[in-house]
Amino acid sequence: MKKILFAASEGNPFIKTGGLADVVGALPKYLDRKKFDIRVILPKYLCIPEVNKQKLSYVTEFYADMPRGREYIGIFQAKVEGVIYYFIDNEHYFAGGSPYHEIFEDVNKFAFFSRAVLAALPELGFRPDIIHCHDWQTALIPVFIKEFYGNDRFFGKTKTILTIHNQKFQGRWRIDDIENCRDLSSDCRYKAMEAYHETNFLKAGILYADQVTTVSETYAQEIQFPEGGEGLEGVLREVSGKLSGIVNGIDYEEYNSMTDPKIPFPFGLRNITKKKKNKEALQKELGLKQDSSVMLIGMVSRLTEQKGFDLVNFIMEQMLNTINVQVAVLGTGEDRFENSFQYFAQKYPQQVSATIGYSEERAHKIYGAADAFLMPSQFEPCGLSQLIGMRYGTVPIVRETGGLKDTVEAYNEYRQTGTGFSFANYDAKEMFKIIQYAYDVFCNHPKEWQQMMKRCMKADHSWQNSANKYEKMYLELIG
């Protein structure tokens, strides 16, 4: 049995700030337990909710030599659905009200975490064949293995994989100010780790890892060019032979239109028309006009420029005044977008609902009720919302970027194929034209629209599909 360790800065169900936690919490459950012993290691943040802390049990504690001196490392563990989770304890680094703080603190904190992971494994007696690292916060693990453990018996055969969930975040700071990196060789610190006169954790991990992955095939291509590479496109082209993309999946048990307790009227392929009852219920709950003929567009997202909300702002007035649509928004983010959606909700109370905040229950209701789901992202490494919407027969309208391009097949009215609508350029007018096209199909070709809903629901975007690809990668890397 091959041993795989997931190392990450967050993971469901213990601590979550974004999609990374969903991946770390879900993927290990879907890997073949007969072939792989999968374990996860996370920081033991002081801010982990108390209900989750109660699940942790003490394992051991010890001290390890670090640049600051002898550092305390405590180890706790928990078991969730057969997967063992380890937690590195040190309140000097992991105190505070959230997992992430100022970047100058975080780079030192996660450098410590990466070192502590490697120090803890011999204490646990768990020698992984592969350490699967996630994002810049654990990107130094491959660096420390090759710099400090090159001839070590314990780690001599351990391979590393680095998965980039978002190329924009790289772990950058002044080279000489990261205490827990000061004992690395000059060649490492000032060459492999350096980018544009700063330390760059992600760059170092890309160069030192045995395999690099991203969360969709298209995103793996996009980050090799200036538009998506965020300054590291040259490095990624250099290592393109070990770079690949595997699209994320979603948990089909959590997102199931037939069994979801959060939607008032469960439905499936055989009674898909029952979805209309969810739409009526949501319209009533949100104070929107009760109208079955309107096309209800849902958006559940961080309200940021990356997600394309400047395009949405640009066409909202025109859209609301020219076609019979309603918009239901749920999320938080930049003030300008929160304020603009609140403005539209006040001006068009029967057409627009803006829930500023986050509610898992309301998110499920929007997925289960909306006719279409709008995601016009500037860039989208993978995207989960479009996959969740499709699971509920909510037809996505997306920009052709990253995982959105890989997971949404554009509608072809002649062949009657496709699972949604897409546009290529980051342009508000182009987006509005595709919304108008979707509206025309919705209103004037209801049978074709319903068939598209069914194709969405039949599409396989489960974690099992993704897990099979990771399993193949693990076995090829181990040899």
Secondary structure, 3 states (H helix, E strand, C coil): CEEEEEECCCECCCECCCHHHHHHHHHHHHCCCCCEEEEEEEECCCCCCHHHHCCCEEEEEEEEEECCEEEEEEEEEEEECCEEEEEEECHHHHCCCCCCCCHHHHHHHHHHHHHHHHHHHHHHCCCCCEEEEECHHHCHHHHHHHHHCCCCCCCCCCEEEEEECCCCCCCEECHHHCHHHCCCCHHHHHHHCEECCEEEHHHHHHHHCCEEEECCHHHHHHCCCHHHHCCCHHHHHHCHHHEEECCCCECCCCCCCCCCCCCCCCCCCCCHHHHHHHHHHHHHHHCCCCCCCCEEEEEECCECHHHCHHHHHHHHHHHHHHCCEEEEEEECECHHHHHHHHHHHHHCCCCEEEEECCCHHHHHHHHHHCCEEEECCCCCCCCCHHHHHHHCCCEEEEECCHHHHHHCCECECCCCECCEEEECCCCHHHHHHHHHHHHHHHHHCHHHHHHHHHHHHHCCCEHHHHHHHHHHHHHHHHC
